[in-house]
Amino acid sequence: MNGNRYASRKFLLALMFAVALIVGLFTGHVSGGEFISGITIITGLYAAADVTQDQLSRRAPPSPEQPPLGIG
């Protein structure tokens, strides 16, 4: 991981759906129960994807060492 978890596509997608739910709640298109359900689903999917990505990155074989460049 590059250390900037807030710039990942996964986080930005979750944020976009959360903002859409918040806008829907304030404009009256989404009720309170639907808002809570939607946020719960978004949070659960984000957490599951984060755990899956972490587990897959731990299983990945180490990258081969690059030979040093230059005269030697």
Biopython code that builds the backbone (N, CA, C, O; Angstrom):
import numpy as np
from Bio.PDB.StructureBuilder import StructureBuilder

atoms = [
    (1, "MET", "N", (0.852, -1.171, 0.000)),
    (1, "MET", "CA", (0.000, 0.000, 0.000)),
    (1, "MET", "C", (0.898, 1.234, 0.000)),
    (1, "MET", "O", (1.957, 1.242, 0.626)),
    (2, "ASN", "N", (0.479, 2.239, -0.683)),
    (2, "ASN", "CA", (1.320, 3.418, -0.817)),
    (2, "ASN", "C", (1.164, 4.409, 0.336)),
    (2, "ASN", "O", (1.803, 5.461, 0.310)),
    (3, "GLY", "N", (0.355, 4.122, 1.327)),
    (3, "GLY", "CA", (0.229, 4.986, 2.480)),
    (3, "GLY", "C", (-0.844, 6.055, 2.361)),
    (3, "GLY", "O", (-1.152, 6.712, 3.356)),
    (4, "ASN", "N", (-1.418, 6.253, 1.201)),
    (4, "ASN", "CA", (-2.450, 7.266, 1.019)),
    (4, "ASN", "C", (-3.771, 6.563, 0.739)),
    (4, "ASN", "O", (-4.226, 6.507, -0.404)),
    (5, "ARG", "N", (-4.375, 6.036, 1.776)),
    (5, "ARG", "CA", (-5.581, 5.233, 1.603)),
    (5, "ARG", "C", (-6.800, 6.057, 1.198)),
    (5, "ARG", "O", (-7.788, 5.498, 0.721)),
    (6, "TYR", "N", (-6.747, 7.376, 1.380)),
    (6, "TYR", "CA", (-7.892, 8.211, 1.016)),
    (6, "TYR", "C", (-7.913, 8.587, -0.459)),
    (6, "TYR", "O", (-8.854, 9.238, -0.913)),
    (7, "ALA", "N", (-6.910, 8.199, -1.203)),
    (7, "ALA", "CA", (-6.889, 8.464, -2.639)),
    (7, "ALA", "C", (-7.182, 7.198, -3.436)),
    (7, "ALA", "O", (-7.071, 7.208, -4.662)),
    (8, "SER", "N", (-7.551, 6.113, -2.768)),
    (8, "SER", "CA", (-7.817, 4.867, -3.493)),
    (8, "SER", "C", (-9.181, 4.940, -4.175)),
    (8, "SER", "O", (-10.084, 5.649, -3.731)),
    (9, "ARG", "N", (-9.301, 4.191, -5.260)),
    (9, "ARG", "CA", (-10.578, 4.153, -5.975)),
    (9, "ARG", "C", (-11.687, 3.595, -5.095)),
    (9, "ARG", "O", (-12.835, 4.032, -5.173)),
    (10, "LYS", "N", (-11.335, 2.630, -4.260)),
    (10, "LYS", "CA", (-12.308, 1.999, -3.367)),
    (10, "LYS", "C", (-12.896, 3.033, -2.410)),
    (10, "LYS", "O", (-14.112, 3.100, -2.231)),
    (11, "PHE", "N", (-12.027, 3.842, -1.793)),
    (11, "PHE", "CA", (-12.498, 4.859, -0.854)),
    (11, "PHE", "C", (-13.313, 5.936, -1.565)),
    (11, "PHE", "O", (-14.364, 6.347, -1.074)),
    (12, "LEU", "N", (-12.836, 6.388, -2.710)),
    (12, "LEU", "CA", (-13.548, 7.437, -3.439)),
    (12, "LEU", "C", (-14.920, 6.973, -3.908)),
    (12, "LEU", "O", (-15.870, 7.755, -3.916)),
    (13, "LEU", "N", (-15.031, 5.714, -4.295)),
    (13, "LEU", "CA", (-16.329, 5.175, -4.705)),
    (13, "LEU", "C", (-17.288, 5.107, -3.518)),
    (13, "LEU", "O", (-18.459, 5.466, -3.642)),
    (14, "ALA", "N", (-16.795, 4.649, -2.373)),
    (14, "ALA", "CA", (-17.633, 4.611, -1.172)),
    (14, "ALA", "C", (-18.056, 6.017, -0.763)),
    (14, "ALA", "O", (-19.204, 6.234, -0.375)),
    (15, "LEU", "N", (-17.136, 6.964, -0.850)),
    (15, "LEU", "CA", (-17.438, 8.345, -0.512)),
    (15, "LEU", "C", (-18.493, 8.936, -1.451)),
    (15, "LEU", "O", (-19.388, 9.659, -1.014)),
    (16, "MET", "N", (-18.379, 8.622, -2.741)),
    (16, "MET", "CA", (-19.340, 9.131, -3.721)),
    (16, "MET", "C", (-20.758, 8.619, -3.412)),
    (16, "MET", "O", (-21.719, 9.386, -3.459)),
    (17, "PHE", "N", (-20.882, 7.319, -3.094)),
    (17, "PHE", "CA", (-22.203, 6.775, -2.781)),
    (17, "PHE", "C", (-22.736, 7.335, -1.464)),
    (17, "PHE", "O", (-23.938, 7.568, -1.335)),
    (18, "ALA", "N", (-21.853, 7.553, -0.485)),
    (18, "ALA", "CA", (-22.296, 8.133, 0.780)),
    (18, "ALA", "C", (-22.798, 9.561, 0.572)),
    (18, "ALA", "O", (-23.820, 9.948, 1.138)),
    (19, "VAL", "N", (-22.090, 10.335, -0.229)),
    (19, "VAL", "CA", (-22.522, 11.710, -0.513)),
    (19, "VAL", "C", (-23.858, 11.698, -1.257)),
    (19, "VAL", "O", (-24.727, 12.528, -0.988)),
    (20, "ALA", "N", (-24.021, 10.764, -2.189)),
    (20, "ALA", "CA", (-25.290, 10.665, -2.906)),
    (20, "ALA", "C", (-26.438, 10.343, -1.945)),
    (20, "ALA", "O", (-27.539, 10.875, -2.089)),
    (21, "LEU", "N", (-26.180, 9.475, -0.971)),
    (21, "LEU", "CA", (-27.210, 9.171, 0.026)),
    (21, "LEU", "C", (-27.523, 10.380, 0.900)),
    (21, "LEU", "O", (-28.684, 10.626, 1.224)),
    (22, "ILE", "N", (-26.510, 11.127, 1.277)),
    (22, "ILE", "CA", (-26.726, 12.315, 2.110)),
    (22, "ILE", "C", (-27.541, 13.359, 1.348)),
    (22, "ILE", "O", (-28.459, 13.963, 1.903)),
    (23, "VAL", "N", (-27.205, 13.565, 0.091)),
    (23, "VAL", "CA", (-27.971, 14.514, -0.735)),
    (23, "VAL", "C", (-29.403, 14.025, -0.886)),
    (23, "VAL", "O", (-30.343, 14.814, -0.788)),
    (24, "GLY", "N", (-29.575, 12.734, -1.122)),
    (24, "GLY", "CA", (-30.921, 12.172, -1.231)),
    (24, "GLY", "C", (-31.720, 12.321, 0.049)),
    (24, "GLY", "O", (-32.929, 12.551, 0.008)),
    (25, "LEU", "N", (-31.049, 12.192, 1.187)),
    (25, "LEU", "CA", (-31.730, 12.348, 2.470)),
    (25, "LEU", "C", (-32.211, 13.785, 2.655)),
    (25, "LEU", "O", (-33.350, 14.008, 3.064)),
    (26, "PHE", "N", (-31.355, 14.759, 2.358)),
    (26, "PHE", "CA", (-31.727, 16.154, 2.559)),
    (26, "PHE", "C", (-32.724, 16.670, 1.518)),
    (26, "PHE", "O", (-33.455, 17.624, 1.783)),
    (27, "THR", "N", (-32.758, 16.046, 0.340)),
    (27, "THR", "CA", (-33.735, 16.487, -0.664)),
    (27, "THR", "C", (-35.051, 15.728, -0.562)),
    (27, "THR", "O", (-36.003, 16.037, -1.279)),
    (28, "GLY", "N", (-35.111, 14.743, 0.319)),
    (28, "GLY", "CA", (-36.363, 14.019, 0.531)),
    (28, "GLY", "C", (-36.554, 12.813, -0.358)),
    (28, "GLY", "O", (-37.626, 12.207, -0.339)),
    (29, "HIS", "N", (-35.563, 12.445, -1.129)),
    (29, "HIS", "CA", (-35.682, 11.281, -2.001)),
    (29, "HIS", "C", (-35.386, 9.977, -1.269)),
    (29, "HIS", "O", (-35.750, 8.903, -1.749)),
    (30, "VAL", "N", (-34.731, 10.059, -0.113)),
    (30, "VAL", "CA", (-34.359, 8.892, 0.674)),
    (30, "VAL", "C", (-34.873, 9.111, 2.088)),
    (30, "VAL", "O", (-34.673, 10.175, 2.673)),
    (31, "SER", "N", (-35.543, 8.084, 2.640)),
    (31, "SER", "CA", (-36.024, 8.207, 4.020)),
    (31, "SER", "C", (-34.897, 7.870, 4.995)),
    (31, "SER", "O", (-33.821, 7.433, 4.589)),
    (32, "GLY", "N", (-35.157, 8.076, 6.266)),
    (32, "GLY", "CA", (-34.150, 7.808, 7.284)),
    (32, "GLY", "C", (-33.728, 6.349, 7.334)),
    (32, "GLY", "O", (-32.542, 6.050, 7.467)),
    (33, "GLY", "N", (-34.682, 5.446, 7.229)),
    (33, "GLY", "CA", (-34.367, 4.021, 7.256)),
    (33, "GLY", "C", (-33.555, 3.587, 6.054)),
    (33, "GLY", "O", (-32.631, 2.781, 6.172)),
    (34, "GLU", "N", (-33.905, 4.126, 4.897)),
    (34, "GLU", "CA", (-33.140, 3.810, 3.684)),
    (34, "GLU", "C", (-31.722, 4.365, 3.776)),
    (34, "GLU", "O", (-30.772, 3.745, 3.297)),
    (35, "PHE", "N", (-31.585, 5.537, 4.396)),
    (35, "PHE", "CA", (-30.270, 6.138, 4.568)),
    (35, "PHE", "C", (-29.391, 5.260, 5.458)),
    (35, "PHE", "O", (-28.238, 4.987, 5.122)),
    (36, "ILE", "N", (-29.932, 4.825, 6.581)),
    (36, "ILE", "CA", (-29.169, 3.975, 7.497)),
    (36, "ILE", "C", (-28.796, 2.663, 6.818)),
    (36, "ILE", "O", (-27.663, 2.200, 6.946)),
    (37, "SER", "N", (-29.739, 2.062, 6.097)),
    (37, "SER", "CA", (-29.444, 0.814, 5.386)),
    (37, "SER", "C", (-28.360, 1.023, 4.333)),
    (37, "SER", "O", (-27.445, 0.209, 4.205)),
    (38, "GLY", "N", (-28.464, 2.100, 3.594)),
    (38, "GLY", "CA", (-27.485, 2.380, 2.550)),
    (38, "GLY", "C", (-26.093, 2.609, 3.102)),
    (38, "GLY", "O", (-25.116, 2.083, 2.570)),
    (39, "ILE", "N", (-25.997, 3.398, 4.174)),
    (39, "ILE", "CA", (-24.691, 3.659, 4.784)),
    (39, "ILE", "C", (-24.115, 2.369, 5.368)),
    (39, "ILE", "O", (-22.909, 2.136, 5.283)),
    (40, "THR", "N", (-24.968, 1.532, 5.961)),
    (40, "THR", "CA", (-24.507, 0.253, 6.507)),
    (40, "THR", "C", (-23.967, -0.638, 5.404)),
    (40, "THR", "O", (-22.927, -1.273, 5.576)),
    (41, "ILE", "N", (-24.658, -0.696, 4.273)),
    (41, "ILE", "CA", (-24.209, -1.516, 3.144)),
    (41, "ILE", "C", (-22.900, -0.976, 2.580)),
    (41, "ILE", "O", (-21.977, -1.746, 2.315)),
    (42, "ILE", "N", (-22.811, 0.337, 2.395)),
    (42, "ILE", "CA", (-21.584, 0.943, 1.859)),
    (42, "ILE", "C", (-20.402, 0.669, 2.781)),
    (42, "ILE", "O", (-19.325, 0.291, 2.321)),
    (43, "THR", "N", (-20.603, 0.858, 4.079)),
    (43, "THR", "CA", (-19.528, 0.631, 5.045)),
    (43, "THR", "C", (-19.113, -0.838, 5.073)),
    (43, "THR", "O", (-17.923, -1.148, 5.137)),
    (44, "GLY", "N", (-20.086, -1.736, 5.027)),
    (44, "GLY", "CA", (-19.774, -3.160, 5.025)),
    (44, "GLY", "C", (-19.023, -3.598, 3.785)),
    (44, "GLY", "O", (-18.075, -4.378, 3.872)),
    (45, "LEU", "N", (-19.441, -3.102, 2.630)),
    (45, "LEU", "CA", (-18.737, -3.444, 1.390)),
    (45, "LEU", "C", (-17.326, -2.884, 1.376)),
    (45, "LEU", "O", (-16.398, -3.548, 0.914)),
    (46, "TYR", "N", (-17.157, -1.662, 1.881)),
    (46, "TYR", "CA", (-15.825, -1.061, 1.931)),
    (46, "TYR", "C", (-14.914, -1.856, 2.858)),
    (46, "TYR", "O", (-13.761, -2.123, 2.520)),
    (47, "ALA", "N", (-15.425, -2.233, 4.020)),
    (47, "ALA", "CA", (-14.615, -2.995, 4.977)),
    (47, "ALA", "C", (-14.246, -4.365, 4.412)),
    (47, "ALA", "O", (-13.110, -4.812, 4.564)),
    (48, "ALA", "N", (-15.199, -5.034, 3.762)),
    (48, "ALA", "CA", (-14.918, -6.349, 3.174)),
    (48, "ALA", "C", (-13.881, -6.237, 2.061)),
    (48, "ALA", "O", (-12.987, -7.077, 1.959)),
    (49, "ALA", "N", (-13.994, -5.217, 1.238)),
    (49, "ALA", "CA", (-13.020, -5.030, 0.159)),
    (49, "ALA", "C", (-11.642, -4.695, 0.719)),
    (49, "ALA", "O", (-10.627, -5.120, 0.167)),
    (50, "ASP", "N", (-11.602, -3.941, 1.803)),
    (50, "ASP", "CA", (-10.323, -3.573, 2.416)),
    (50, "ASP", "C", (-9.627, -4.800, 2.997)),
    (50, "ASP", "O", (-8.421, -4.972, 2.823)),
    (51, "VAL", "N", (-10.386, -5.653, 3.689)),
    (51, "VAL", "CA", (-9.814, -6.874, 4.260)),
    (51, "VAL", "C", (-9.349, -7.808, 3.147)),
    (51, "VAL", "O", (-8.273, -8.398, 3.242)),
    (52, "THR", "N", (-10.150, -7.944, 2.097)),
    (52, "THR", "CA", (-9.779, -8.808, 0.978)),
    (52, "THR", "C", (-8.507, -8.311, 0.308)),
    (52, "THR", "O", (-7.613, -9.103, 0.010)),
    (53, "GLN", "N", (-8.420, -7.025, 0.071)),
    (53, "GLN", "CA", (-7.221, -6.463, -0.555)),
    (53, "GLN", "C", (-5.994, -6.682, 0.326)),
    (53, "GLN", "O", (-4.916, -7.002, -0.176)),
    (54, "ASP", "N", (-6.155, -6.513, 1.627)),
    (54, "ASP", "CA", (-5.041, -6.709, 2.550)),
    (54, "ASP", "C", (-4.584, -8.170, 2.549)),
    (54, "ASP", "O", (-3.384, -8.444, 2.536)),
    (55, "GLN", "N", (-5.526, -9.098, 2.564)),
    (55, "GLN", "CA", (-5.169, -10.518, 2.566)),
    (55, "GLN", "C", (-4.503, -10.924, 1.258)),
    (55, "GLN", "O", (-3.548, -11.700, 1.267)),
    (56, "LEU", "N", (-4.988, -10.418, 0.150)),
    (56, "LEU", "CA", (-4.391, -10.760, -1.140)),
    (56, "LEU", "C", (-2.996, -10.176, -1.279)),
    (56, "LEU", "O", (-2.122, -10.793, -1.888)),
    (57, "SER", "N", (-2.779, -8.992, -0.721)),
    (57, "SER", "CA", (-1.451, -8.401, -0.822)),
    (57, "SER", "C", (-0.454, -9.154, 0.054)),
    (57, "SER", "O", (0.738, -9.165, -0.254)),
    (58, "ARG", "N", (-0.905, -9.774, 1.123)),
    (58, "ARG", "CA", (-0.005, -10.568, 1.970)),
    (58, "ARG", "C", (0.361, -11.890, 1.323)),
    (58, "ARG", "O", (1.432, -12.433, 1.592)),
    (59, "ARG", "N", (-0.511, -12.417, 0.472)),
    (59, "ARG", "CA", (-0.257, -13.690, -0.201)),
    (59, "ARG", "C", (0.576, -13.543, -1.460)),
    (59, "ARG", "O", (1.096, -14.533, -1.975)),
    (60, "ALA", "N", (0.709, -12.339, -1.960)),
    (60, "ALA", "CA", (1.434, -12.118, -3.215)),
    (60, "ALA", "C", (2.899, -12.481, -3.032)),
    (60, "ALA", "O", (3.501, -12.165, -2.006)),
    (61, "PRO", "N", (3.468, -13.146, -4.030)),
    (61, "PRO", "CA", (4.890, -13.487, -3.915)),
    (61, "PRO", "C", (5.735, -12.215, -3.958)),
    (61, "PRO", "O", (5.359, -11.236, -4.602)),
    (62, "PRO", "N", (6.871, -12.235, -3.276)),
    (62, "PRO", "CA", (7.716, -11.034, -3.298)),
    (62, "PRO", "C", (8.228, -10.772, -4.705)),
    (62, "PRO", "O", (8.507, -11.701, -5.464)),
    (63, "SER", "N", (8.345, -9.508, -5.035)),
    (63, "SER", "CA", (8.825, -9.157, -6.373)),
    (63, "SER", "C", (10.316, -9.466, -6.461)),
    (63, "SER", "O", (11.046, -9.283, -5.487)),
    (64, "PRO", "N", (10.770, -9.931, -7.617)),
    (64, "PRO", "CA", (12.193, -10.269, -7.754)),
    (64, "PRO", "C", (13.065, -9.024, -7.665)),
    (64, "PRO", "O", (12.664, -7.930, -8.062)),
    (65, "GLU", "N", (14.247, -9.215, -7.145)),
    (65, "GLU", "CA", (15.186, -8.100, -7.015)),
    (65, "GLU", "C", (15.706, -7.708, -8.386)),
    (65, "GLU", "O", (16.005, -8.562, -9.221)),
    (66, "GLN", "N", (15.807, -6.425, -8.604)),
    (66, "GLN", "CA", (16.350, -5.926, -9.868)),
    (66, "GLN", "C", (17.876, -5.921, -9.776)),
    (66, "GLN", "O", (18.424, -5.534, -8.744)),
    (67, "PRO", "N", (18.564, -6.341, -10.826)),
    (67, "PRO", "CA", (20.030, -6.307, -10.773)),
    (67, "PRO", "C", (20.510, -4.865, -10.749)),
    (67, "PRO", "O", (19.887, -3.996, -11.358)),
    (68, "PRO", "N", (21.616, -4.600, -10.050)),
    (68, "PRO", "CA", (22.117, -3.228, -9.999)),
    (68, "PRO", "C", (22.600, -2.765, -11.369)),
    (68, "PRO", "O", (23.203, -3.527, -12.125)),
    (69, "LEU", "N", (22.326, -1.529, -11.662)),
    (69, "LEU", "CA", (22.738, -0.958, -12.931)),
    (69, "LEU", "C", (24.100, -0.297, -12.787)),
    (69, "LEU", "O", (24.434, 0.218, -11.719)),
    (70, "GLY", "N", (24.876, -0.310, -13.841)),
    (70, "GLY", "CA", (26.168, 0.351, -13.806)),
    (70, "GLY", "C", (27.289, -0.639, -14.106)),
    (70, "GLY", "O", (27.057, -1.815, -14.384)),
    (71, "ILE", "N", (28.448, -0.144, -14.042)),
    (71, "ILE", "CA", (29.618, -0.971, -14.326)),
    (71, "ILE", "C", (30.027, -1.647, -13.041)),
    (71, "ILE", "O", (30.169, -1.004, -12.001)),
    (72, "GLY", "N", (30.210, -2.920, -13.118)),
    (72, "GLY", "CA", (30.561, -3.585, -11.890)),
    (72, "GLY", "C", (31.155, -4.874, -12.141)),
    (72, "GLY", "O", (31.515, -5.581, -11.200)),
]
sb = StructureBuilder()
sb.init_structure("model")
sb.init_model(0)
sb.init_chain("A")
sb.init_seg("    ")
for serial, (resi, resn, name, xyz) in enumerate(atoms, 1):
    if name == "N":
        sb.init_residue(resn, " ", resi, " ")
    sb.init_atom(name, np.array(xyz, "f"), 0.0, 1.0, " ", f" {name:<3s}", serial, name[0])
structure = sb.get_structure()
